[in-house]
Amino acid sequence: MSDISALSFEAAYDELEGIIARLESGDLSLDESVTLFERGRQLSSHCQALLDQAELRVSQLSGDARADE
């Protein structure tokens, strides 16, 4: 498993979708499920942080555009 902080939003989201599919399959041991769930939570937090950063950038750009008007 790669370092989550180095993943792009798209890569983290794709991995998270894969984890969800594996967890939903029900074919994992309890330990595997817990490990994947933990990784999924970390990926989810990383994706949310990246989305928050993007939203802040858009807000700043929108604010800059309004200031120029």
PDB file with SEQRES, HELIX, SHEET and CRYST1 records, atoms N, CA, C and O in Angstrom:
SEQRES   1 A   69  MET SER ASP ILE SER ALA LEU SER PHE GLU ALA ALA TYR          
SEQRES   2 A   69  ASP GLU LEU GLU GLY ILE ILE ALA ARG LEU GLU SER GLY          
SEQRES   3 A   69  ASP LEU SER LEU ASP GLU SER VAL THR LEU PHE GLU ARG          
SEQRES   4 A   69  GLY ARG GLN LEU SER SER HIS CYS GLN ALA LEU LEU ASP          
SEQRES   5 A   69  GLN ALA GLU LEU ARG VAL SER GLN LEU SER GLY ASP ALA          
SEQRES   6 A   69  ARG ALA ASP GLU                                              
HELIX    1 AA1 ILE A    4  ALA A    6  5                                   3    
HELIX    2 AA2 PHE A    9  SER A   25  1                                  17    
HELIX    3 AA3 LEU A   30  ASP A   68  1                                  39    
CRYST1    1.000    1.000    1.000  90.00  90.00  90.00 P 1           1          
ATOM      1  N   MET A   1       0.842  -1.178   0.000  1.00  0.00           N  
ATOM      2  CA  MET A   1       0.000   0.000   0.000  1.00  0.00           C  
ATOM      3  C   MET A   1       0.888   1.242   0.000  1.00  0.00           C  
ATOM      4  O   MET A   1       1.897   1.306   0.702  1.00  0.00           O  
ATOM      5  N   SER A   2       0.493   2.212  -0.793  1.00  0.00           N  
ATOM      6  CA  SER A   2       1.291   3.418  -0.930  1.00  0.00           C  
ATOM      7  C   SER A   2       0.963   4.429   0.162  1.00  0.00           C  
ATOM      8  O   SER A   2      -0.047   4.327   0.858  1.00  0.00           O  
ATOM      9  N   ASP A   3       1.855   5.409   0.285  1.00  0.00           N  
ATOM     10  CA  ASP A   3       1.667   6.495   1.234  1.00  0.00           C  
ATOM     11  C   ASP A   3       0.466   7.324   0.788  1.00  0.00           C  
ATOM     12  O   ASP A   3       0.460   7.857  -0.322  1.00  0.00           O  
ATOM     13  N   ILE A   4      -0.515   7.434   1.614  1.00  0.00           N  
ATOM     14  CA  ILE A   4      -1.756   8.112   1.255  1.00  0.00           C  
ATOM     15  C   ILE A   4      -1.521   9.584   0.929  1.00  0.00           C  
ATOM     16  O   ILE A   4      -2.131  10.112  -0.001  1.00  0.00           O  
ATOM     17  N   SER A   5      -0.658  10.244   1.672  1.00  0.00           N  
ATOM     18  CA  SER A   5      -0.460  11.683   1.461  1.00  0.00           C  
ATOM     19  C   SER A   5       0.120  11.991   0.082  1.00  0.00           C  
ATOM     20  O   SER A   5       0.025  13.124  -0.389  1.00  0.00           O  
ATOM     21  N   ALA A   6       0.722  10.991  -0.569  1.00  0.00           N  
ATOM     22  CA  ALA A   6       1.303  11.203  -1.897  1.00  0.00           C  
ATOM     23  C   ALA A   6       0.296  10.942  -3.017  1.00  0.00           C  
ATOM     24  O   ALA A   6       0.588  11.212  -4.182  1.00  0.00           O  
ATOM     25  N   LEU A   7      -0.879  10.424  -2.681  1.00  0.00           N  
ATOM     26  CA  LEU A   7      -1.869  10.079  -3.698  1.00  0.00           C  
ATOM     27  C   LEU A   7      -2.642  11.296  -4.178  1.00  0.00           C  
ATOM     28  O   LEU A   7      -2.980  12.185  -3.397  1.00  0.00           O  
ATOM     29  N   SER A   8      -2.915  11.319  -5.472  1.00  0.00           N  
ATOM     30  CA  SER A   8      -3.816  12.338  -6.015  1.00  0.00           C  
ATOM     31  C   SER A   8      -5.234  12.001  -5.553  1.00  0.00           C  
ATOM     32  O   SER A   8      -5.495  10.904  -5.059  1.00  0.00           O  
ATOM     33  N   PHE A   9      -6.134  12.952  -5.719  1.00  0.00           N  
ATOM     34  CA  PHE A   9      -7.526  12.706  -5.361  1.00  0.00           C  
ATOM     35  C   PHE A   9      -8.060  11.498  -6.131  1.00  0.00           C  
ATOM     36  O   PHE A   9      -8.696  10.615  -5.555  1.00  0.00           O  
ATOM     37  N   GLU A  10      -7.794  11.470  -7.441  1.00  0.00           N  
ATOM     38  CA  GLU A  10      -8.316  10.403  -8.281  1.00  0.00           C  
ATOM     39  C   GLU A  10      -7.790   9.036  -7.858  1.00  0.00           C  
ATOM     40  O   GLU A  10      -8.547   8.067  -7.800  1.00  0.00           O  
ATOM     41  N   ALA A  11      -6.499   8.957  -7.564  1.00  0.00           N  
ATOM     42  CA  ALA A  11      -5.908   7.680  -7.152  1.00  0.00           C  
ATOM     43  C   ALA A  11      -6.472   7.231  -5.805  1.00  0.00           C  
ATOM     44  O   ALA A  11      -6.779   6.054  -5.617  1.00  0.00           O  
ATOM     45  N   ALA A  12      -6.606   8.168  -4.874  1.00  0.00           N  
ATOM     46  CA  ALA A  12      -7.150   7.831  -3.556  1.00  0.00           C  
ATOM     47  C   ALA A  12      -8.607   7.393  -3.664  1.00  0.00           C  
ATOM     48  O   ALA A  12      -9.028   6.438  -3.012  1.00  0.00           O  
ATOM     49  N   TYR A  13      -9.366   8.098  -4.491  1.00  0.00           N  
ATOM     50  CA  TYR A  13     -10.779   7.763  -4.663  1.00  0.00           C  
ATOM     51  C   TYR A  13     -10.940   6.393  -5.309  1.00  0.00           C  
ATOM     52  O   TYR A  13     -11.792   5.604  -4.897  1.00  0.00           O  
ATOM     53  N   ASP A  14     -10.122   6.108  -6.321  1.00  0.00           N  
ATOM     54  CA  ASP A  14     -10.171   4.790  -6.967  1.00  0.00           C  
ATOM     55  C   ASP A  14      -9.851   3.677  -5.979  1.00  0.00           C  
ATOM     56  O   ASP A  14     -10.518   2.643  -5.962  1.00  0.00           O  
ATOM     57  N   GLU A  15      -8.829   3.891  -5.159  1.00  0.00           N  
ATOM     58  CA  GLU A  15      -8.473   2.875  -4.164  1.00  0.00           C  
ATOM     59  C   GLU A  15      -9.603   2.707  -3.149  1.00  0.00           C  
ATOM     60  O   GLU A  15      -9.915   1.589  -2.741  1.00  0.00           O  
ATOM     61  N   LEU A  16     -10.206   3.810  -2.747  1.00  0.00           N  
ATOM     62  CA  LEU A  16     -11.315   3.756  -1.799  1.00  0.00           C  
ATOM     63  C   LEU A  16     -12.490   2.972  -2.381  1.00  0.00           C  
ATOM     64  O   LEU A  16     -13.107   2.171  -1.679  1.00  0.00           O  
ATOM     65  N   GLU A  17     -12.799   3.192  -3.646  1.00  0.00           N  
ATOM     66  CA  GLU A  17     -13.879   2.427  -4.285  1.00  0.00           C  
ATOM     67  C   GLU A  17     -13.568   0.930  -4.290  1.00  0.00           C  
ATOM     68  O   GLU A  17     -14.452   0.104  -4.064  1.00  0.00           O  
ATOM     69  N   GLY A  18     -12.300   0.589  -4.551  1.00  0.00           N  
ATOM     70  CA  GLY A  18     -11.895  -0.811  -4.526  1.00  0.00           C  
ATOM     71  C   GLY A  18     -12.044  -1.422  -3.149  1.00  0.00           C  
ATOM     72  O   GLY A  18     -12.474  -2.567  -3.014  1.00  0.00           O  
ATOM     73  N   ILE A  19     -11.693  -0.665  -2.130  1.00  0.00           N  
ATOM     74  CA  ILE A  19     -11.831  -1.146  -0.753  1.00  0.00           C  
ATOM     75  C   ILE A  19     -13.297  -1.372  -0.414  1.00  0.00           C  
ATOM     76  O   ILE A  19     -13.650  -2.377   0.202  1.00  0.00           O  
ATOM     77  N   ILE A  20     -14.138  -0.445  -0.813  1.00  0.00           N  
ATOM     78  CA  ILE A  20     -15.571  -0.593  -0.537  1.00  0.00           C  
ATOM     79  C   ILE A  20     -16.110  -1.858  -1.189  1.00  0.00           C  
ATOM     80  O   ILE A  20     -16.868  -2.609  -0.575  1.00  0.00           O  
ATOM     81  N   ALA A  21     -15.713  -2.089  -2.435  1.00  0.00           N  
ATOM     82  CA  ALA A  21     -16.174  -3.293  -3.137  1.00  0.00           C  
ATOM     83  C   ALA A  21     -15.707  -4.556  -2.422  1.00  0.00           C  
ATOM     84  O   ALA A  21     -16.470  -5.512  -2.280  1.00  0.00           O  
ATOM     85  N   ARG A  22     -14.464  -4.559  -1.976  1.00  0.00           N  
ATOM     86  CA  ARG A  22     -13.941  -5.742  -1.273  1.00  0.00           C  
ATOM     87  C   ARG A  22     -14.670  -5.956   0.055  1.00  0.00           C  
ATOM     88  O   ARG A  22     -14.994  -7.088   0.415  1.00  0.00           O  
ATOM     89  N   LEU A  23     -14.925  -4.871   0.776  1.00  0.00           N  
ATOM     90  CA  LEU A  23     -15.629  -5.000   2.052  1.00  0.00           C  
ATOM     91  C   LEU A  23     -17.063  -5.483   1.838  1.00  0.00           C  
ATOM     92  O   LEU A  23     -17.571  -6.292   2.614  1.00  0.00           O  
ATOM     93  N   GLU A  24     -17.707  -4.989   0.790  1.00  0.00           N  
ATOM     94  CA  GLU A  24     -19.086  -5.392   0.518  1.00  0.00           C  
ATOM     95  C   GLU A  24     -19.194  -6.841   0.058  1.00  0.00           C  
ATOM     96  O   GLU A  24     -20.251  -7.459   0.183  1.00  0.00           O  
ATOM     97  N   SER A  25     -18.105  -7.380  -0.472  1.00  0.00           N  
ATOM     98  CA  SER A  25     -18.138  -8.756  -0.958  1.00  0.00           C  
ATOM     99  C   SER A  25     -18.343  -9.754   0.178  1.00  0.00           C  
ATOM    100  O   SER A  25     -18.919 -10.824  -0.018  1.00  0.00           O  
ATOM    101  N   GLY A  26     -17.865  -9.390   1.366  1.00  0.00           N  
ATOM    102  CA  GLY A  26     -18.027 -10.264   2.518  1.00  0.00           C  
ATOM    103  C   GLY A  26     -17.093 -11.462   2.531  1.00  0.00           C  
ATOM    104  O   GLY A  26     -17.264 -12.373   3.341  1.00  0.00           O  
ATOM    105  N   ASP A  27     -16.113 -11.471   1.647  1.00  0.00           N  
ATOM    106  CA  ASP A  27     -15.204 -12.620   1.537  1.00  0.00           C  
ATOM    107  C   ASP A  27     -13.917 -12.440   2.333  1.00  0.00           C  
ATOM    108  O   ASP A  27     -12.956 -13.177   2.113  1.00  0.00           O  
ATOM    109  N   LEU A  28     -13.875 -11.503   3.230  1.00  0.00           N  
ATOM    110  CA  LEU A  28     -12.654 -11.208   3.975  1.00  0.00           C  
ATOM    111  C   LEU A  28     -12.756 -11.686   5.412  1.00  0.00           C  
ATOM    112  O   LEU A  28     -13.845 -11.818   5.971  1.00  0.00           O  
ATOM    113  N   SER A  29     -11.599 -11.941   5.991  1.00  0.00           N  
ATOM    114  CA  SER A  29     -11.581 -12.256   7.422  1.00  0.00           C  
ATOM    115  C   SER A  29     -11.839 -10.971   8.198  1.00  0.00           C  
ATOM    116  O   SER A  29     -11.795  -9.874   7.641  1.00  0.00           O  
ATOM    117  N   LEU A  30     -12.104 -11.121   9.471  1.00  0.00           N  
ATOM    118  CA  LEU A  30     -12.339  -9.959  10.315  1.00  0.00           C  
ATOM    119  C   LEU A  30     -11.117  -9.049  10.332  1.00  0.00           C  
ATOM    120  O   LEU A  30     -11.251  -7.830  10.219  1.00  0.00           O  
ATOM    121  N   ASP A  31      -9.924  -9.631  10.471  1.00  0.00           N  
ATOM    122  CA  ASP A  31      -8.699  -8.823  10.493  1.00  0.00           C  
ATOM    123  C   ASP A  31      -8.506  -8.067   9.192  1.00  0.00           C  
ATOM    124  O   ASP A  31      -8.159  -6.886   9.205  1.00  0.00           O  
ATOM    125  N   GLU A  32      -8.729  -8.742   8.056  1.00  0.00           N  
ATOM    126  CA  GLU A  32      -8.607  -8.080   6.759  1.00  0.00           C  
ATOM    127  C   GLU A  32      -9.626  -6.957   6.627  1.00  0.00           C  
ATOM    128  O   GLU A  32      -9.310  -5.880   6.121  1.00  0.00           O  
ATOM    129  N   SER A  33     -10.828  -7.206   7.077  1.00  0.00           N  
ATOM    130  CA  SER A  33     -11.886  -6.192   7.007  1.00  0.00           C  
ATOM    131  C   SER A  33     -11.528  -4.967   7.828  1.00  0.00           C  
ATOM    132  O   SER A  33     -11.703  -3.838   7.368  1.00  0.00           O  
ATOM    133  N   VAL A  34     -11.035  -5.175   9.025  1.00  0.00           N  
ATOM    134  CA  VAL A  34     -10.668  -4.053   9.895  1.00  0.00           C  
ATOM    135  C   VAL A  34      -9.513  -3.263   9.292  1.00  0.00           C  
ATOM    136  O   VAL A  34      -9.515  -2.032   9.320  1.00  0.00           O  
ATOM    137  N   THR A  35      -8.528  -3.971   8.747  1.00  0.00           N  
ATOM    138  CA  THR A  35      -7.387  -3.308   8.122  1.00  0.00           C  
ATOM    139  C   THR A  35      -7.832  -2.480   6.922  1.00  0.00           C  
ATOM    140  O   THR A  35      -7.405  -1.337   6.755  1.00  0.00           O  
ATOM    141  N   LEU A  36      -8.685  -3.057   6.096  1.00  0.00           N  
ATOM    142  CA  LEU A  36      -9.188  -2.321   4.937  1.00  0.00           C  
ATOM    143  C   LEU A  36     -10.073  -1.159   5.352  1.00  0.00           C  
ATOM    144  O   LEU A  36     -10.013  -0.085   4.753  1.00  0.00           O  
ATOM    145  N   PHE A  37     -10.894  -1.366   6.372  1.00  0.00           N  
ATOM    146  CA  PHE A  37     -11.742  -0.278   6.855  1.00  0.00           C  
ATOM    147  C   PHE A  37     -10.888   0.893   7.332  1.00  0.00           C  
ATOM    148  O   PHE A  37     -11.195   2.049   7.039  1.00  0.00           O  
ATOM    149  N   GLU A  38      -9.829   0.599   8.060  1.00  0.00           N  
ATOM    150  CA  GLU A  38      -8.930   1.651   8.546  1.00  0.00           C  
ATOM    151  C   GLU A  38      -8.290   2.394   7.368  1.00  0.00           C  
ATOM    152  O   GLU A  38      -8.230   3.624   7.370  1.00  0.00           O  
ATOM    153  N   ARG A  39      -7.819   1.661   6.377  1.00  0.00           N  
ATOM    154  CA  ARG A  39      -7.229   2.280   5.185  1.00  0.00           C  
ATOM    155  C   ARG A  39      -8.281   3.136   4.467  1.00  0.00           C  
ATOM    156  O   ARG A  39      -7.983   4.234   3.996  1.00  0.00           O  
ATOM    157  N   GLY A  40      -9.493   2.628   4.390  1.00  0.00           N  
ATOM    158  CA  GLY A  40     -10.579   3.372   3.758  1.00  0.00           C  
ATOM    159  C   GLY A  40     -10.868   4.680   4.468  1.00  0.00           C  
ATOM    160  O   GLY A  40     -11.102   5.703   3.825  1.00  0.00           O  
ATOM    161  N   ARG A  41     -10.854   4.650   5.789  1.00  0.00           N  
ATOM    162  CA  ARG A  41     -11.077   5.888   6.562  1.00  0.00           C  
ATOM    163  C   ARG A  41      -9.976   6.903   6.286  1.00  0.00           C  
ATOM    164  O   ARG A  41     -10.241   8.097   6.148  1.00  0.00           O  
ATOM    165  N   GLN A  42      -8.740   6.420   6.206  1.00  0.00           N  
ATOM    166  CA  GLN A  42      -7.619   7.309   5.918  1.00  0.00           C  
ATOM    167  C   GLN A  42      -7.738   7.893   4.507  1.00  0.00           C  
ATOM    168  O   GLN A  42      -7.490   9.080   4.296  1.00  0.00           O  
ATOM    169  N   LEU A  43      -8.112   7.062   3.562  1.00  0.00           N  
ATOM    170  CA  LEU A  43      -8.298   7.540   2.191  1.00  0.00           C  
ATOM    171  C   LEU A  43      -9.430   8.556   2.116  1.00  0.00           C  
ATOM    172  O   LEU A  43      -9.321   9.566   1.420  1.00  0.00           O  
ATOM    173  N   SER A  44     -10.511   8.286   2.833  1.00  0.00           N  
ATOM    174  CA  SER A  44     -11.644   9.200   2.856  1.00  0.00           C  
ATOM    175  C   SER A  44     -11.229  10.564   3.433  1.00  0.00           C  
ATOM    176  O   SER A  44     -11.600  11.608   2.896  1.00  0.00           O  
ATOM    177  N   SER A  45     -10.481  10.545   4.494  1.00  0.00           N  
ATOM    178  CA  SER A  45      -9.999  11.794   5.098  1.00  0.00           C  
ATOM    179  C   SER A  45      -9.081  12.547   4.143  1.00  0.00           C  
ATOM    180  O   SER A  45      -9.154  13.771   4.037  1.00  0.00           O  
ATOM    181  N   HIS A  46      -8.222  11.814   3.452  1.00  0.00           N  
ATOM    182  CA  HIS A  46      -7.313  12.430   2.482  1.00  0.00           C  
ATOM    183  C   HIS A  46      -8.110  13.073   1.345  1.00  0.00           C  
ATOM    184  O   HIS A  46      -7.833  14.207   0.954  1.00  0.00           O  
ATOM    185  N   CYS A  47      -9.087  12.357   0.821  1.00  0.00           N  
ATOM    186  CA  CYS A  47      -9.923  12.906  -0.250  1.00  0.00           C  
ATOM    187  C   CYS A  47     -10.653  14.163   0.220  1.00  0.00           C  
ATOM    188  O   CYS A  47     -10.741  15.146  -0.517  1.00  0.00           O  
ATOM    189  N   GLN A  48     -11.174  14.130   1.441  1.00  0.00           N  
ATOM    190  CA  GLN A  48     -11.887  15.298   1.967  1.00  0.00           C  
ATOM    191  C   GLN A  48     -10.949  16.483   2.109  1.00  0.00           C  
ATOM    192  O   GLN A  48     -11.333  17.613   1.804  1.00  0.00           O  
ATOM    193  N   ALA A  49      -9.730  16.247   2.565  1.00  0.00           N  
ATOM    194  CA  ALA A  49      -8.752  17.336   2.703  1.00  0.00           C  
ATOM    195  C   ALA A  49      -8.418  17.935   1.335  1.00  0.00           C  
ATOM    196  O   ALA A  49      -8.302  19.152   1.199  1.00  0.00           O  
ATOM    197  N   LEU A  50      -8.265  17.079   0.329  1.00  0.00           N  
ATOM    198  CA  LEU A  50      -7.976  17.580  -1.018  1.00  0.00           C  
ATOM    199  C   LEU A  50      -9.154  18.376  -1.568  1.00  0.00           C  
ATOM    200  O   LEU A  50      -8.960  19.402  -2.221  1.00  0.00           O  
ATOM    201  N   LEU A  51     -10.363  17.913  -1.311  1.00  0.00           N  
ATOM    202  CA  LEU A  51     -11.551  18.653  -1.742  1.00  0.00           C  
ATOM    203  C   LEU A  51     -11.646  20.002  -1.027  1.00  0.00           C  
ATOM    204  O   LEU A  51     -11.992  21.010  -1.642  1.00  0.00           O  
ATOM    205  N   ASP A  52     -11.344  20.017   0.254  1.00  0.00           N  
ATOM    206  CA  ASP A  52     -11.364  21.272   1.013  1.00  0.00           C  
ATOM    207  C   ASP A  52     -10.345  22.267   0.455  1.00  0.00           C  
ATOM    208  O   ASP A  52     -10.628  23.459   0.339  1.00  0.00           O  
ATOM    209  N   GLN A  53      -9.159  21.766   0.111  1.00  0.00           N  
ATOM    210  CA  GLN A  53      -8.133  22.631  -0.469  1.00  0.00           C  
ATOM    211  C   GLN A  53      -8.596  23.190  -1.810  1.00  0.00           C  
ATOM    212  O   GLN A  53      -8.401  24.372  -2.090  1.00  0.00           O  
ATOM    213  N   ALA A  54      -9.196  22.361  -2.627  1.00  0.00           N  
ATOM    214  CA  ALA A  54      -9.691  22.805  -3.930  1.00  0.00           C  
ATOM    215  C   ALA A  54     -10.790  23.843  -3.760  1.00  0.00           C  
ATOM    216  O   ALA A  54     -10.830  24.838  -4.484  1.00  0.00           O  
ATOM    217  N   GLU A  55     -11.677  23.611  -2.806  1.00  0.00           N  
ATOM    218  CA  GLU A  55     -12.762  24.560  -2.551  1.00  0.00           C  
ATOM    219  C   GLU A  55     -12.203  25.904  -2.097  1.00  0.00           C  
ATOM    220  O   GLU A  55     -12.686  26.954  -2.519  1.00  0.00           O  
ATOM    221  N   LEU A  56     -11.194  25.873  -1.243  1.00  0.00           N  
ATOM    222  CA  LEU A  56     -10.565  27.104  -0.781  1.00  0.00           C  
ATOM    223  C   LEU A  56      -9.936  27.848  -1.952  1.00  0.00           C  
ATOM    224  O   LEU A  56     -10.081  29.065  -2.061  1.00  0.00           O  
ATOM    225  N   ARG A  57      -9.244  27.132  -2.825  1.00  0.00           N  
ATOM    226  CA  ARG A  57      -8.620  27.765  -3.983  1.00  0.00           C  
ATOM    227  C   ARG A  57      -9.669  28.409  -4.884  1.00  0.00           C  
ATOM    228  O   ARG A  57      -9.477  29.528  -5.360  1.00  0.00           O  
ATOM    229  N   VAL A  58     -10.775  27.708  -5.119  1.00  0.00           N  
ATOM    230  CA  VAL A  58     -11.844  28.256  -5.960  1.00  0.00           C  
ATOM    231  C   VAL A  58     -12.438  29.488  -5.299  1.00  0.00           C  
ATOM    232  O   VAL A  58     -12.705  30.484  -5.972  1.00  0.00           O  
ATOM    233  N   SER A  59     -12.649  29.436  -3.995  1.00  0.00           N  
ATOM    234  CA  SER A  59     -13.178  30.597  -3.273  1.00  0.00           C  
ATOM    235  C   SER A  59     -12.232  31.784  -3.379  1.00  0.00           C  
ATOM    236  O   SER A  59     -12.670  32.917  -3.580  1.00  0.00           O  
ATOM    237  N   GLN A  60     -10.946  31.528  -3.246  1.00  0.00           N  
ATOM    238  CA  GLN A  60      -9.968  32.594  -3.344  1.00  0.00           C  
ATOM    239  C   GLN A  60      -9.954  33.173  -4.753  1.00  0.00           C  
ATOM    240  O   GLN A  60      -9.878  34.390  -4.921  1.00  0.00           O  
ATOM    241  N   LEU A  61     -10.027  32.323  -5.757  1.00  0.00           N  
ATOM    242  CA  LEU A  61     -10.049  32.796  -7.136  1.00  0.00           C  
ATOM    243  C   LEU A  61     -11.326  33.583  -7.422  1.00  0.00           C  
ATOM    244  O   LEU A  61     -11.292  34.603  -8.109  1.00  0.00           O  
ATOM    245  N   SER A  62     -12.448  33.106  -6.894  1.00  0.00           N  
ATOM    246  CA  SER A  62     -13.702  33.817  -7.068  1.00  0.00           C  
ATOM    247  C   SER A  62     -13.651  35.168  -6.386  1.00  0.00           C  
ATOM    248  O   SER A  62     -14.140  36.160  -6.926  1.00  0.00           O  
ATOM    249  N   GLY A  63     -13.066  35.211  -5.208  1.00  0.00           N  
ATOM    250  CA  GLY A  63     -12.907  36.469  -4.487  1.00  0.00           C  
ATOM    251  C   GLY A  63     -11.995  37.430  -5.228  1.00  0.00           C  
ATOM    252  O   GLY A  63     -12.252  38.633  -5.271  1.00  0.00           O  
ATOM    253  N   ASP A  64     -10.930  36.897  -5.813  1.00  0.00           N  
ATOM    254  CA  ASP A  64     -10.006  37.718  -6.598  1.00  0.00           C  
ATOM    255  C   ASP A  64     -10.712  38.277  -7.824  1.00  0.00           C  
ATOM    256  O   ASP A  64     -10.494  39.432  -8.188  1.00  0.00           O  
ATOM    257  N   ALA A  65     -11.551  37.477  -8.462  1.00  0.00           N  
ATOM    258  CA  ALA A  65     -12.260  37.918  -9.652  1.00  0.00           C  
ATOM    259  C   ALA A  65     -13.254  39.020  -9.314  1.00  0.00           C  
ATOM    260  O   ALA A  65     -13.430  39.960 -10.089  1.00  0.00           O  
ATOM    261  N   ARG A  66     -13.905  38.907  -8.161  1.00  0.00           N  
ATOM    262  CA  ARG A  66     -14.861  39.939  -7.746  1.00  0.00           C  
ATOM    263  C   ARG A  66     -14.143  41.225  -7.379  1.00  0.00           C  
ATOM    264  O   ARG A  66     -14.665  42.315  -7.612  1.00  0.00           O  
ATOM    265  N   ALA A  67     -12.958  41.111  -6.809  1.00  0.00           N  
ATOM    266  CA  ALA A  67     -12.187  42.291  -6.427  1.00  0.00           C  
ATOM    267  C   ALA A  67     -11.704  43.055  -7.658  1.00  0.00           C  
ATOM    268  O   ALA A  67     -11.510  44.269  -7.605  1.00  0.00           O  
ATOM    269  N   ASP A  68     -11.510  42.339  -8.764  1.00  0.00           N  
ATOM    270  CA  ASP A  68     -11.058  42.973 -10.002  1.00  0.00           C  
ATOM    271  C   ASP A  68     -12.170  43.684 -10.728  1.00  0.00           C  
ATOM    272  O   ASP A  68     -11.908  44.511 -11.601  1.00  0.00           O  
ATOM    273  N   GLU A  69     -13.405  43.381 -10.388  1.00  0.00           N  
ATOM    274  CA  GLU A  69     -14.556  43.974 -11.099  1.00  0.00           C  
ATOM    275  C   GLU A  69     -14.802  45.387 -10.670  1.00  0.00           C  
ATOM    276  O   GLU A  69     -15.727  46.031 -11.165  1.00  0.00           O  
TER     277      GLU A  69                                                      
END                                                                             
